[in-house]
Amino acid sequence: MRRQHRKRHASPAELDVFWEIQDELWACMEPILRAYWPARRTGRKVANWRASVNGIIFRMRTGCAWNGLPRQFGDDSTVHRWFRRWCQDGAMQRI
């Protein structure tokens, strides 16, 4: 009798993990985010949205606290504020 071999499932360490949005996906996401935040002529510069989205992904994947975000994603409170704003406005649901 031959023994059947089960398919080996990838362990979590072998799965591809991404923390950064690919260019193709960002091209689809950016117009949705811009629709919820019209350009202004004056005031502060807007935070880097792509870094903020990457920070949101990092936080969701790791479960870290907002203030535990690495600096590469920008200021933790700014990332959290954008996340709340996009959720309240429905941008995250559209994405």
PDB file of N, CA, C and O in Angstrom:
ATOM      1  N   MET A   1       0.835  -1.162   0.000  1.00  0.00           N
ATOM      2  CA  MET A   1       0.000   0.000   0.000  1.00  0.00           C
ATOM      3  C   MET A   1       0.893   1.243   0.000  1.00  0.00           C
ATOM      4  O   MET A   1       1.815   1.369   0.806  1.00  0.00           O
ATOM      5  N   ARG A   2       0.596   2.139  -0.912  1.00  0.00           N
ATOM      6  CA  ARG A   2       1.381   3.368  -1.011  1.00  0.00           C
ATOM      7  C   ARG A   2       0.849   4.414  -0.046  1.00  0.00           C
ATOM      8  O   ARG A   2      -0.355   4.561   0.165  1.00  0.00           O
ATOM      9  N   ARG A   3       1.745   5.090   0.494  1.00  0.00           N
ATOM     10  CA  ARG A   3       1.385   6.152   1.435  1.00  0.00           C
ATOM     11  C   ARG A   3       1.116   7.440   0.667  1.00  0.00           C
ATOM     12  O   ARG A   3       1.918   7.864  -0.165  1.00  0.00           O
ATOM     13  N   GLN A   4      -0.014   8.046   0.958  1.00  0.00           N
ATOM     14  CA  GLN A   4      -0.317   9.319   0.288  1.00  0.00           C
ATOM     15  C   GLN A   4       0.381  10.451   1.022  1.00  0.00           C
ATOM     16  O   GLN A   4       0.393  10.515   2.252  1.00  0.00           O
ATOM     17  N   HIS A   5       0.947  11.318   0.248  1.00  0.00           N
ATOM     18  CA  HIS A   5       1.630  12.468   0.831  1.00  0.00           C
ATOM     19  C   HIS A   5       0.675  13.646   0.867  1.00  0.00           C
ATOM     20  O   HIS A   5       0.009  13.965  -0.118  1.00  0.00           O
ATOM     21  N   ARG A   6       0.628  14.262   1.990  1.00  0.00           N
ATOM     22  CA  ARG A   6      -0.186  15.470   2.118  1.00  0.00           C
ATOM     23  C   ARG A   6       0.569  16.648   1.542  1.00  0.00           C
ATOM     24  O   ARG A   6       1.799  16.695   1.555  1.00  0.00           O
ATOM     25  N   LYS A   7      -0.190  17.587   1.042  1.00  0.00           N
ATOM     26  CA  LYS A   7       0.434  18.814   0.579  1.00  0.00           C
ATOM     27  C   LYS A   7       0.978  19.564   1.776  1.00  0.00           C
ATOM     28  O   LYS A   7       0.305  19.718   2.795  1.00  0.00           O
ATOM     29  N   ARG A   8       2.164  20.010   1.638  1.00  0.00           N
ATOM     30  CA  ARG A   8       2.787  20.750   2.721  1.00  0.00           C
ATOM     31  C   ARG A   8       2.340  22.207   2.643  1.00  0.00           C
ATOM     32  O   ARG A   8       2.490  22.859   1.609  1.00  0.00           O
ATOM     33  N   HIS A   9       1.791  22.708   3.743  1.00  0.00           N
ATOM     34  CA  HIS A   9       1.379  24.109   3.793  1.00  0.00           C
ATOM     35  C   HIS A   9       2.557  24.965   4.222  1.00  0.00           C
ATOM     36  O   HIS A   9       3.397  24.544   5.017  1.00  0.00           O
ATOM     37  N   ALA A  10       2.599  26.154   3.690  1.00  0.00           N
ATOM     38  CA  ALA A  10       3.682  27.066   4.050  1.00  0.00           C
ATOM     39  C   ALA A  10       3.527  27.512   5.495  1.00  0.00           C
ATOM     40  O   ALA A  10       2.426  27.807   5.959  1.00  0.00           O
ATOM     41  N   SER A  11       4.631  27.552   6.179  1.00  0.00           N
ATOM     42  CA  SER A  11       4.594  28.054   7.554  1.00  0.00           C
ATOM     43  C   SER A  11       4.540  29.576   7.504  1.00  0.00           C
ATOM     44  O   SER A  11       4.882  30.171   6.482  1.00  0.00           O
ATOM     45  N   PRO A  12       4.117  30.213   8.592  1.00  0.00           N
ATOM     46  CA  PRO A  12       4.046  31.676   8.583  1.00  0.00           C
ATOM     47  C   PRO A  12       5.364  32.341   8.209  1.00  0.00           C
ATOM     48  O   PRO A  12       5.365  33.404   7.590  1.00  0.00           O
ATOM     49  N   ALA A  13       6.484  31.729   8.577  1.00  0.00           N
ATOM     50  CA  ALA A  13       7.781  32.330   8.255  1.00  0.00           C
ATOM     51  C   ALA A  13       8.065  32.287   6.758  1.00  0.00           C
ATOM     52  O   ALA A  13       8.864  33.081   6.263  1.00  0.00           O
ATOM     53  N   GLU A  14       7.427  31.375   6.031  1.00  0.00           N
ATOM     54  CA  GLU A  14       7.693  31.239   4.602  1.00  0.00           C
ATOM     55  C   GLU A  14       6.770  32.097   3.747  1.00  0.00           C
ATOM     56  O   GLU A  14       7.023  32.287   2.557  1.00  0.00           O
ATOM     57  N   LEU A  15       5.709  32.612   4.343  1.00  0.00           N
ATOM     58  CA  LEU A  15       4.770  33.412   3.575  1.00  0.00           C
ATOM     59  C   LEU A  15       5.362  34.780   3.281  1.00  0.00           C
ATOM     60  O   LEU A  15       6.084  35.353   4.096  1.00  0.00           O
ATOM     61  N   ASP A  16       5.039  35.292   2.093  1.00  0.00           N
ATOM     62  CA  ASP A  16       5.495  36.632   1.757  1.00  0.00           C
ATOM     63  C   ASP A  16       4.754  37.630   2.629  1.00  0.00           C
ATOM     64  O   ASP A  16       3.526  37.608   2.711  1.00  0.00           O
ATOM     65  N   VAL A  17       5.495  38.486   3.266  1.00  0.00           N
ATOM     66  CA  VAL A  17       4.909  39.523   4.104  1.00  0.00           C
ATOM     67  C   VAL A  17       5.233  40.850   3.451  1.00  0.00           C
ATOM     68  O   VAL A  17       6.378  41.118   3.086  1.00  0.00           O
ATOM     69  N   PHE A  18       4.219  41.670   3.309  1.00  0.00           N
ATOM     70  CA  PHE A  18       4.494  42.969   2.731  1.00  0.00           C
ATOM     71  C   PHE A  18       4.090  44.055   3.720  1.00  0.00           C
ATOM     72  O   PHE A  18       3.086  43.940   4.423  1.00  0.00           O
ATOM     73  N   TRP A  19       4.883  45.093   3.754  1.00  0.00           N
ATOM     74  CA  TRP A  19       4.589  46.243   4.605  1.00  0.00           C
ATOM     75  C   TRP A  19       4.411  47.472   3.755  1.00  0.00           C
ATOM     76  O   TRP A  19       4.010  48.524   4.253  1.00  0.00           O
ATOM     77  N   GLU A  20       4.706  47.351   2.470  1.00  0.00           N
ATOM     78  CA  GLU A  20       4.630  48.510   1.596  1.00  0.00           C
ATOM     79  C   GLU A  20       3.685  48.235   0.438  1.00  0.00           C
ATOM     80  O   GLU A  20       3.673  47.145  -0.133  1.00  0.00           O
ATOM     81  N   ILE A  21       2.903  49.239   0.108  1.00  0.00           N
ATOM     82  CA  ILE A  21       1.959  49.155  -0.999  1.00  0.00           C
ATOM     83  C   ILE A  21       2.741  49.144  -2.312  1.00  0.00           C
ATOM     84  O   ILE A  21       3.628  49.971  -2.526  1.00  0.00           O
ATOM     85  N   GLN A  22       2.405  48.212  -3.175  1.00  0.00           N
ATOM     86  CA  GLN A  22       3.025  48.155  -4.499  1.00  0.00           C
ATOM     87  C   GLN A  22       2.513  49.317  -5.351  1.00  0.00           C
ATOM     88  O   GLN A  22       1.430  49.845  -5.096  1.00  0.00           O
ATOM     89  N   ASP A  23       3.283  49.710  -6.352  1.00  0.00           N
ATOM     90  CA  ASP A  23       2.924  50.854  -7.191  1.00  0.00           C
ATOM     91  C   ASP A  23       1.562  50.699  -7.855  1.00  0.00           C
ATOM     92  O   ASP A  23       0.798  51.661  -7.928  1.00  0.00           O
ATOM     93  N   GLU A  24       1.251  49.506  -8.336  1.00  0.00           N
ATOM     94  CA  GLU A  24      -0.021  49.286  -9.038  1.00  0.00           C
ATOM     95  C   GLU A  24      -1.209  49.485  -8.090  1.00  0.00           C
ATOM     96  O   GLU A  24      -2.215  50.093  -8.456  1.00  0.00           O
ATOM     97  N   LEU A  25      -1.075  48.969  -6.883  1.00  0.00           N
ATOM     98  CA  LEU A  25      -2.144  49.123  -5.903  1.00  0.00           C
ATOM     99  C   LEU A  25      -2.264  50.573  -5.449  1.00  0.00           C
ATOM    100  O   LEU A  25      -3.373  51.076  -5.264  1.00  0.00           O
ATOM    101  N   TRP A  26      -1.134  51.245  -5.268  1.00  0.00           N
ATOM    102  CA  TRP A  26      -1.161  52.640  -4.859  1.00  0.00           C
ATOM    103  C   TRP A  26      -1.838  53.500  -5.928  1.00  0.00           C
ATOM    104  O   TRP A  26      -2.556  54.446  -5.602  1.00  0.00           O
ATOM    105  N   ALA A  27      -1.614  53.178  -7.184  1.00  0.00           N
ATOM    106  CA  ALA A  27      -2.249  53.936  -8.270  1.00  0.00           C
ATOM    107  C   ALA A  27      -3.778  53.836  -8.194  1.00  0.00           C
ATOM    108  O   ALA A  27      -4.477  54.756  -8.617  1.00  0.00           O
ATOM    109  N   CYS A  28      -4.291  52.743  -7.667  1.00  0.00           N
ATOM    110  CA  CYS A  28      -5.745  52.590  -7.492  1.00  0.00           C
ATOM    111  C   CYS A  28      -6.234  53.267  -6.214  1.00  0.00           C
ATOM    112  O   CYS A  28      -7.345  53.795  -6.171  1.00  0.00           O
ATOM    113  N   MET A  29      -5.411  53.251  -5.187  1.00  0.00           N
ATOM    114  CA  MET A  29      -5.821  53.777  -3.880  1.00  0.00           C
ATOM    115  C   MET A  29      -5.756  55.299  -3.797  1.00  0.00           C
ATOM    116  O   MET A  29      -6.637  55.929  -3.213  1.00  0.00           O
ATOM    117  N   GLU A  30      -4.735  55.877  -4.367  1.00  0.00           N
ATOM    118  CA  GLU A  30      -4.509  57.310  -4.208  1.00  0.00           C
ATOM    119  C   GLU A  30      -5.691  58.172  -4.653  1.00  0.00           C
ATOM    120  O   GLU A  30      -6.057  59.098  -3.929  1.00  0.00           O
ATOM    121  N   PRO A  31      -6.307  57.909  -5.814  1.00  0.00           N
ATOM    122  CA  PRO A  31      -7.455  58.745  -6.200  1.00  0.00           C
ATOM    123  C   PRO A  31      -8.626  58.656  -5.209  1.00  0.00           C
ATOM    124  O   PRO A  31      -9.345  59.634  -5.004  1.00  0.00           O
ATOM    125  N   ILE A  32      -8.807  57.495  -4.605  1.00  0.00           N
ATOM    126  CA  ILE A  32      -9.882  57.347  -3.611  1.00  0.00           C
ATOM    127  C   ILE A  32      -9.579  58.212  -2.396  1.00  0.00           C
ATOM    128  O   ILE A  32     -10.463  58.897  -1.880  1.00  0.00           O
ATOM    129  N   LEU A  33      -8.335  58.180  -1.939  1.00  0.00           N
ATOM    130  CA  LEU A  33      -7.962  58.982  -0.778  1.00  0.00           C
ATOM    131  C   LEU A  33      -8.034  60.470  -1.091  1.00  0.00           C
ATOM    132  O   LEU A  33      -8.468  61.259  -0.251  1.00  0.00           O
ATOM    133  N   ARG A  34      -7.617  60.859  -2.279  1.00  0.00           N
ATOM    134  CA  ARG A  34      -7.657  62.274  -2.666  1.00  0.00           C
ATOM    135  C   ARG A  34      -9.087  62.797  -2.745  1.00  0.00           C
ATOM    136  O   ARG A  34      -9.331  63.973  -2.474  1.00  0.00           O
ATOM    137  N   ALA A  35     -10.019  61.951  -3.106  1.00  0.00           N
ATOM    138  CA  ALA A  35     -11.421  62.373  -3.190  1.00  0.00           C
ATOM    139  C   ALA A  35     -11.964  62.786  -1.824  1.00  0.00           C
ATOM    140  O   ALA A  35     -12.910  63.568  -1.736  1.00  0.00           O
ATOM    141  N   TYR A  36     -11.360  62.256  -0.760  1.00  0.00           N
ATOM    142  CA  TYR A  36     -11.807  62.578   0.590  1.00  0.00           C
ATOM    143  C   TYR A  36     -10.996  63.701   1.226  1.00  0.00           C
ATOM    144  O   TYR A  36     -11.258  64.074   2.370  1.00  0.00           O
ATOM    145  N   TRP A  37     -10.037  64.233   0.521  1.00  0.00           N
ATOM    146  CA  TRP A  37      -9.236  65.317   1.062  1.00  0.00           C
ATOM    147  C   TRP A  37      -8.836  66.254  -0.064  1.00  0.00           C
ATOM    148  O   TRP A  37      -7.775  66.082  -0.665  1.00  0.00           O
ATOM    149  N   PRO A  38      -9.672  67.244  -0.358  1.00  0.00           N
ATOM    150  CA  PRO A  38      -9.355  68.154  -1.470  1.00  0.00           C
ATOM    151  C   PRO A  38      -8.088  68.965  -1.187  1.00  0.00           C
ATOM    152  O   PRO A  38      -7.767  69.268  -0.038  1.00  0.00           O
ATOM    153  N   ALA A  39      -7.394  69.301  -2.246  1.00  0.00           N
ATOM    154  CA  ALA A  39      -6.161  70.079  -2.120  1.00  0.00           C
ATOM    155  C   ALA A  39      -6.474  71.459  -1.568  1.00  0.00           C
ATOM    156  O   ALA A  39      -7.508  72.047  -1.883  1.00  0.00           O
ATOM    157  N   ARG A  40      -5.579  71.963  -0.748  1.00  0.00           N
ATOM    158  CA  ARG A  40      -5.739  73.299  -0.182  1.00  0.00           C
ATOM    159  C   ARG A  40      -4.575  74.164  -0.650  1.00  0.00           C
ATOM    160  O   ARG A  40      -3.479  73.675  -0.923  1.00  0.00           O
ATOM    161  N   ARG A  41      -4.839  75.426  -0.731  1.00  0.00           N
ATOM    162  CA  ARG A  41      -3.805  76.336  -1.216  1.00  0.00           C
ATOM    163  C   ARG A  41      -2.862  76.802  -0.122  1.00  0.00           C
ATOM    164  O   ARG A  41      -1.718  77.167  -0.393  1.00  0.00           O
ATOM    165  N   THR A  42      -3.337  76.789   1.099  1.00  0.00           N
ATOM    166  CA  THR A  42      -2.497  77.261   2.195  1.00  0.00           C
ATOM    167  C   THR A  42      -2.487  76.233   3.316  1.00  0.00           C
ATOM    168  O   THR A  42      -3.203  75.233   3.276  1.00  0.00           O
ATOM    169  N   GLY A  43      -1.674  76.502   4.297  1.00  0.00           N
ATOM    170  CA  GLY A  43      -1.634  75.616   5.455  1.00  0.00           C
ATOM    171  C   GLY A  43      -0.434  74.688   5.418  1.00  0.00           C
ATOM    172  O   GLY A  43       0.469  74.820   4.591  1.00  0.00           O
ATOM    173  N   ARG A  44      -0.461  73.757   6.334  1.00  0.00           N
ATOM    174  CA  ARG A  44       0.626  72.789   6.434  1.00  0.00           C
ATOM    175  C   ARG A  44       0.669  71.850   5.238  1.00  0.00           C
ATOM    176  O   ARG A  44      -0.323  71.638   4.542  1.00  0.00           O
ATOM    177  N   LYS A  45       1.855  71.299   5.030  1.00  0.00           N
ATOM    178  CA  LYS A  45       1.976  70.266   4.005  1.00  0.00           C
ATOM    179  C   LYS A  45       1.261  69.018   4.521  1.00  0.00           C
ATOM    180  O   LYS A  45       1.307  68.707   5.711  1.00  0.00           O
ATOM    181  N   VAL A  46       0.614  68.325   3.623  1.00  0.00           N
ATOM    182  CA  VAL A  46      -0.081  67.088   3.977  1.00  0.00           C
ATOM    183  C   VAL A  46       0.958  65.994   4.185  1.00  0.00           C
ATOM    184  O   VAL A  46       1.971  65.942   3.488  1.00  0.00           O
ATOM    185  N   ALA A  47       0.697  65.137   5.137  1.00  0.00           N
ATOM    186  CA  ALA A  47       1.611  64.022   5.417  1.00  0.00           C
ATOM    187  C   ALA A  47       1.716  63.119   4.190  1.00  0.00           C
ATOM    188  O   ALA A  47       0.848  63.138   3.317  1.00  0.00           O
ATOM    189  N   ASN A  48       2.768  62.345   4.134  1.00  0.00           N
ATOM    190  CA  ASN A  48       2.965  61.380   3.061  1.00  0.00           C
ATOM    191  C   ASN A  48       1.936  60.262   3.227  1.00  0.00           C
ATOM    192  O   ASN A  48       2.060  59.414   4.110  1.00  0.00           O
ATOM    193  N   TRP A  49       0.930  60.277   2.374  1.00  0.00           N
ATOM    194  CA  TRP A  49      -0.165  59.316   2.508  1.00  0.00           C
ATOM    195  C   TRP A  49       0.286  57.891   2.287  1.00  0.00           C
ATOM    196  O   TRP A  49      -0.189  56.976   2.960  1.00  0.00           O
ATOM    197  N   ARG A  50       1.185  57.692   1.365  1.00  0.00           N
ATOM    198  CA  ARG A  50       1.642  56.329   1.085  1.00  0.00           C
ATOM    199  C   ARG A  50       2.359  55.749   2.310  1.00  0.00           C
ATOM    200  O   ARG A  50       2.156  54.585   2.656  1.00  0.00           O
ATOM    201  N   ALA A  51       3.191  56.554   2.957  1.00  0.00           N
ATOM    202  CA  ALA A  51       3.855  56.103   4.179  1.00  0.00           C
ATOM    203  C   ALA A  51       2.820  55.843   5.271  1.00  0.00           C
ATOM    204  O   ALA A  51       2.954  54.895   6.044  1.00  0.00           O
ATOM    205  N   SER A  52       1.792  56.683   5.334  1.00  0.00           N
ATOM    206  CA  SER A  52       0.734  56.489   6.330  1.00  0.00           C
ATOM    207  C   SER A  52      -0.017  55.183   6.088  1.00  0.00           C
ATOM    208  O   SER A  52      -0.294  54.450   7.037  1.00  0.00           O
ATOM    209  N   VAL A  53      -0.349  54.884   4.846  1.00  0.00           N
ATOM    210  CA  VAL A  53      -1.030  53.628   4.527  1.00  0.00           C
ATOM    211  C   VAL A  53      -0.129  52.442   4.870  1.00  0.00           C
ATOM    212  O   VAL A  53      -0.594  51.436   5.407  1.00  0.00           O
ATOM    213  N   ASN A  54       1.160  52.565   4.558  1.00  0.00           N
ATOM    214  CA  ASN A  54       2.099  51.497   4.923  1.00  0.00           C
ATOM    215  C   ASN A  54       2.142  51.310   6.438  1.00  0.00           C
ATOM    216  O   ASN A  54       2.227  50.181   6.923  1.00  0.00           O
ATOM    217  N   GLY A  55       2.085  52.407   7.180  1.00  0.00           N
ATOM    218  CA  GLY A  55       2.054  52.334   8.630  1.00  0.00           C
ATOM    219  C   GLY A  55       0.789  51.669   9.147  1.00  0.00           C
ATOM    220  O   GLY A  55       0.830  50.912  10.117  1.00  0.00           O
ATOM    221  N   ILE A  56      -0.335  51.952   8.498  1.00  0.00           N
ATOM    222  CA  ILE A  56      -1.605  51.318   8.873  1.00  0.00           C
ATOM    223  C   ILE A  56      -1.519  49.812   8.635  1.00  0.00           C
ATOM    224  O   ILE A  56      -1.952  49.019   9.471  1.00  0.00           O
ATOM    225  N   ILE A  57      -0.963  49.427   7.499  1.00  0.00           N
ATOM    226  CA  ILE A  57      -0.798  47.998   7.198  1.00  0.00           C
ATOM    227  C   ILE A  57       0.108  47.351   8.236  1.00  0.00           C
ATOM    228  O   ILE A  57      -0.195  46.269   8.739  1.00  0.00           O
ATOM    229  N   PHE A  58       1.219  48.008   8.560  1.00  0.00           N
ATOM    230  CA  PHE A  58       2.142  47.472   9.553  1.00  0.00           C
ATOM    231  C   PHE A  58       1.433  47.273  10.881  1.00  0.00           C
ATOM    232  O   PHE A  58       1.585  46.229  11.517  1.00  0.00           O
ATOM    233  N   ARG A  59       0.668  48.257  11.302  1.00  0.00           N
ATOM    234  CA  ARG A  59      -0.032  48.187  12.574  1.00  0.00           C
ATOM    235  C   ARG A  59      -1.067  47.067  12.569  1.00  0.00           C
ATOM    236  O   ARG A  59      -1.195  46.340  13.555  1.00  0.00           O
ATOM    237  N   MET A  60      -1.803  46.920  11.477  1.00  0.00           N
ATOM    238  CA  MET A  60      -2.819  45.871  11.394  1.00  0.00           C
ATOM    239  C   MET A  60      -2.189  44.478  11.353  1.00  0.00           C
ATOM    240  O   MET A  60      -2.737  43.531  11.915  1.00  0.00           O
ATOM    241  N   ARG A  61      -1.052  44.355  10.696  1.00  0.00           N
ATOM    242  CA  ARG A  61      -0.405  43.047  10.578  1.00  0.00           C
ATOM    243  C   ARG A  61       0.305  42.630  11.854  1.00  0.00           C
ATOM    244  O   ARG A  61       0.347  41.444  12.179  1.00  0.00           O
ATOM    245  N   THR A  62       0.868  43.595  12.586  1.00  0.00           N
ATOM    246  CA  THR A  62       1.630  43.247  13.774  1.00  0.00           C
ATOM    247  C   THR A  62       0.824  43.358  15.058  1.00  0.00           C
ATOM    248  O   THR A  62       1.134  42.689  16.044  1.00  0.00           O
ATOM    249  N   GLY A  63      -0.210  44.198  15.055  1.00  0.00           N
ATOM    250  CA  GLY A  63      -0.991  44.415  16.266  1.00  0.00           C
ATOM    251  C   GLY A  63      -0.305  45.334  17.263  1.00  0.00           C
ATOM    252  O   GLY A  63      -0.716  45.409  18.421  1.00  0.00           O
ATOM    253  N   CYS A  64       0.730  46.029  16.829  1.00  0.00           N
ATOM    254  CA  CYS A  64       1.429  46.936  17.738  1.00  0.00           C
ATOM    255  C   CYS A  64       0.541  48.136  18.066  1.00  0.00           C
ATOM    256  O   CYS A  64      -0.443  48.400  17.376  1.00  0.00           O
ATOM    257  N   ALA A  65       0.895  48.839  19.103  1.00  0.00           N
ATOM    258  CA  ALA A  65       0.179  50.070  19.449  1.00  0.00           C
ATOM    259  C   ALA A  65       0.541  51.144  18.423  1.00  0.00           C
ATOM    260  O   ALA A  65       1.595  51.080  17.790  1.00  0.00           O
ATOM    261  N   TRP A  66      -0.335  52.120  18.267  1.00  0.00           N
ATOM    262  CA  TRP A  66      -0.058  53.190  17.312  1.00  0.00           C
ATOM    263  C   TRP A  66       1.268  53.871  17.646  1.00  0.00           C
ATOM    264  O   TRP A  66       2.038  54.204  16.745  1.00  0.00           O
ATOM    265  N   ASN A  67       1.536  54.078  18.929  1.00  0.00           N
ATOM    266  CA  ASN A  67       2.784  54.749  19.281  1.00  0.00           C
ATOM    267  C   ASN A  67       3.991  53.819  19.168  1.00  0.00           C
ATOM    268  O   ASN A  67       5.109  54.230  19.478  1.00  0.00           O
ATOM    269  N   GLY A  68       3.789  52.587  18.735  1.00  0.00           N
ATOM    270  CA  GLY A  68       4.880  51.652  18.501  1.00  0.00           C
ATOM    271  C   GLY A  68       5.293  51.569  17.043  1.00  0.00           C
ATOM    272  O   GLY A  68       6.148  50.760  16.683  1.00  0.00           O
ATOM    273  N   LEU A  69       4.687  52.406  16.195  1.00  0.00           N
ATOM    274  CA  LEU A  69       5.037  52.384  14.769  1.00  0.00           C
ATOM    275  C   LEU A  69       6.470  52.854  14.556  1.00  0.00           C
ATOM    276  O   LEU A  69       6.891  53.835  15.169  1.00  0.00           O
ATOM    277  N   PRO A  70       7.226  52.171  13.699  1.00  0.00           N
ATOM    278  CA  PRO A  70       8.572  52.654  13.353  1.00  0.00           C
ATOM    279  C   PRO A  70       8.498  54.019  12.673  1.00  0.00           C
ATOM    280  O   PRO A  70       7.511  54.326  12.005  1.00  0.00           O
ATOM    281  N   ARG A  71       9.509  54.818  12.835  1.00  0.00           N
ATOM    282  CA  ARG A  71       9.537  56.193  12.300  1.00  0.00           C
ATOM    283  C   ARG A  71       9.441  56.241  10.781  1.00  0.00           C
ATOM    284  O   ARG A  71       9.073  57.277  10.226  1.00  0.00           O
ATOM    285  N   GLN A  72       9.757  55.162  10.104  1.00  0.00           N
ATOM    286  CA  GLN A  72       9.722  55.177   8.635  1.00  0.00           C
ATOM    287  C   GLN A  72       8.322  55.455   8.097  1.00  0.00           C
ATOM    288  O   GLN A  72       8.169  55.840   6.938  1.00  0.00           O
ATOM    289  N   PHE A  73       7.299  55.262   8.932  1.00  0.00           N
ATOM    290  CA  PHE A  73       5.924  55.493   8.505  1.00  0.00           C
ATOM    291  C   PHE A  73       5.434  56.894   8.826  1.00  0.00           C
ATOM    292  O   PHE A  73       4.300  57.244   8.502  1.00  0.00           O
ATOM    293  N   GLY A  74       6.261  57.684   9.447  1.00  0.00           N
ATOM    294  CA  GLY A  74       5.879  59.038   9.820  1.00  0.00           C
ATOM    295  C   GLY A  74       5.470  59.094  11.278  1.00  0.00           C
ATOM    296  O   GLY A  74       5.607  58.118  12.016  1.00  0.00           O
ATOM    297  N   ASP A  75       4.975  60.233  11.676  1.00  0.00           N
ATOM    298  CA  ASP A  75       4.556  60.435  13.058  1.00  0.00           C
ATOM    299  C   ASP A  75       3.376  59.522  13.382  1.00  0.00           C
ATOM    300  O   ASP A  75       2.407  59.469  12.625  1.00  0.00           O
ATOM    301  N   ASP A  76       3.455  58.814  14.488  1.00  0.00           N
ATOM    302  CA  ASP A  76       2.424  57.839  14.847  1.00  0.00           C
ATOM    303  C   ASP A  76       1.051  58.466  15.014  1.00  0.00           C
ATOM    304  O   ASP A  76       0.054  57.876  14.597  1.00  0.00           O
ATOM    305  N   SER A  77       0.974  59.642  15.611  1.00  0.00           N
ATOM    306  CA  SER A  77      -0.334  60.277  15.790  1.00  0.00           C
ATOM    307  C   SER A  77      -0.909  60.742  14.459  1.00  0.00           C
ATOM    308  O   SER A  77      -2.126  60.742  14.273  1.00  0.00           O
ATOM    309  N   THR A  78      -0.043  61.136  13.537  1.00  0.00           N
ATOM    310  CA  THR A  78      -0.512  61.540  12.201  1.00  0.00           C
ATOM    311  C   THR A  78      -1.077  60.340  11.455  1.00  0.00           C
ATOM    312  O   THR A  78      -2.131  60.443  10.829  1.00  0.00           O
ATOM    313  N   VAL A  79      -0.394  59.209  11.512  1.00  0.00           N
ATOM    314  CA  VAL A  79      -0.874  57.994  10.846  1.00  0.00           C
ATOM    315  C   VAL A  79      -2.221  57.587  11.437  1.00  0.00           C
ATOM    316  O   VAL A  79      -3.143  57.234  10.702  1.00  0.00           O
ATOM    317  N   HIS A  80      -2.334  57.637  12.743  1.00  0.00           N
ATOM    318  CA  HIS A  80      -3.594  57.277  13.401  1.00  0.00           C
ATOM    319  C   HIS A  80      -4.715  58.241  13.028  1.00  0.00           C
ATOM    320  O   HIS A  80      -5.847  57.821  12.790  1.00  0.00           O
ATOM    321  N   ARG A  81      -4.401  59.522  12.978  1.00  0.00           N
ATOM    322  CA  ARG A  81      -5.414  60.519  12.595  1.00  0.00           C
ATOM    323  C   ARG A  81      -5.925  60.273  11.177  1.00  0.00           C
ATOM    324  O   ARG A  81      -7.130  60.332  10.934  1.00  0.00           O
ATOM    325  N   TRP A  82      -5.007  59.995  10.234  1.00  0.00           N
ATOM    326  CA  TRP A  82      -5.427  59.715   8.860  1.00  0.00           C
ATOM    327  C   TRP A  82      -6.271  58.451   8.803  1.00  0.00           C
ATOM    328  O   TRP A  82      -7.269  58.400   8.084  1.00  0.00           O
ATOM    329  N   PHE A  83      -5.878  57.439   9.550  1.00  0.00           N
ATOM    330  CA  PHE A  83      -6.652  56.204   9.574  1.00  0.00           C
ATOM    331  C   PHE A  83      -8.077  56.471  10.056  1.00  0.00           C
ATOM    332  O   PHE A  83      -9.034  56.017   9.428  1.00  0.00           O
ATOM    333  N   ARG A  84      -8.228  57.197  11.154  1.00  0.00           N
ATOM    334  CA  ARG A  84      -9.563  57.523  11.682  1.00  0.00           C
ATOM    335  C   ARG A  84     -10.364  58.340  10.679  1.00  0.00           C
ATOM    336  O   ARG A  84     -11.548  58.083  10.459  1.00  0.00           O
ATOM    337  N   ARG A  85      -9.709  59.330  10.070  1.00  0.00           N
ATOM    338  CA  ARG A  85     -10.393  60.202   9.105  1.00  0.00           C
ATOM    339  C   ARG A  85     -10.878  59.386   7.906  1.00  0.00           C
ATOM    340  O   ARG A  85     -12.021  59.536   7.475  1.00  0.00           O
ATOM    341  N   TRP A  86     -10.009  58.519   7.365  1.00  0.00           N
ATOM    342  CA  TRP A  86     -10.389  57.715   6.204  1.00  0.00           C
ATOM    343  C   TRP A  86     -11.474  56.711   6.555  1.00  0.00           C
ATOM    344  O   TRP A  86     -12.323  56.412   5.716  1.00  0.00           O
ATOM    345  N   CYS A  87     -11.469  56.183   7.768  1.00  0.00           N
ATOM    346  CA  CYS A  87     -12.535  55.266   8.186  1.00  0.00           C
ATOM    347  C   CYS A  87     -13.865  55.997   8.328  1.00  0.00           C
ATOM    348  O   CYS A  87     -14.898  55.504   7.874  1.00  0.00           O
ATOM    349  N   GLN A  88     -13.843  57.163   8.954  1.00  0.00           N
ATOM    350  CA  GLN A  88     -15.070  57.932   9.162  1.00  0.00           C
ATOM    351  C   GLN A  88     -15.676  58.405   7.847  1.00  0.00           C
ATOM    352  O   GLN A  88     -16.897  58.429   7.691  1.00  0.00           O
ATOM    353  N   ASP A  89     -14.820  58.780   6.906  1.00  0.00           N
ATOM    354  CA  ASP A  89     -15.291  59.299   5.618  1.00  0.00           C
ATOM    355  C   ASP A  89     -15.695  58.198   4.635  1.00  0.00           C
ATOM    356  O   ASP A  89     -16.303  58.487   3.605  1.00  0.00           O
ATOM    357  N   GLY A  90     -15.365  56.944   4.940  1.00  0.00           N
ATOM    358  CA  GLY A  90     -15.715  55.835   4.062  1.00  0.00           C
ATOM    359  C   GLY A  90     -14.662  55.469   3.043  1.00  0.00           C
ATOM    360  O   GLY A  90     -14.887  54.592   2.210  1.00  0.00           O
ATOM    361  N   ALA A  91     -13.502  56.133   3.094  1.00  0.00           N
ATOM    362  CA  ALA A  91     -12.436  55.832   2.125  1.00  0.00           C
ATOM    363  C   ALA A  91     -11.910  54.419   2.300  1.00  0.00           C
ATOM    364  O   ALA A  91     -11.664  53.730   1.310  1.00  0.00           O
ATOM    365  N   MET A  92     -11.733  53.976   3.526  1.00  0.00           N
ATOM    366  CA  MET A  92     -11.209  52.636   3.772  1.00  0.00           C
ATOM    367  C   MET A  92     -12.185  51.571   3.273  1.00  0.00           C
ATOM    368  O   MET A  92     -11.762  50.532   2.766  1.00  0.00           O
ATOM    369  N   GLN A  93     -13.461  51.818   3.411  1.00  0.00           N
ATOM    370  CA  GLN A  93     -14.450  50.851   2.911  1.00  0.00           C
ATOM    371  C   GLN A  93     -14.385  50.762   1.391  1.00  0.00           C
ATOM    372  O   GLN A  93     -14.517  49.675   0.828  1.00  0.00           O
ATOM    373  N   ARG A  94     -14.184  51.888   0.726  1.00  0.00           N
ATOM    374  CA  ARG A  94     -14.074  51.892  -0.740  1.00  0.00           C
ATOM    375  C   ARG A  94     -12.820  51.163  -1.205  1.00  0.00           C
ATOM    376  O   ARG A  94     -12.824  50.486  -2.233  1.00  0.00           O
ATOM    377  N   ILE A  95     -11.755  51.312  -0.436  1.00  0.00           N
ATOM    378  CA  ILE A  95     -10.492  50.660  -0.812  1.00  0.00           C
ATOM    379  C   ILE A  95     -10.650  49.165  -0.622  1.00  0.00           C
ATOM    380  O   ILE A  95      -9.713  48.408  -0.876  1.00  0.00           O
TER     381      ILE A  95
END
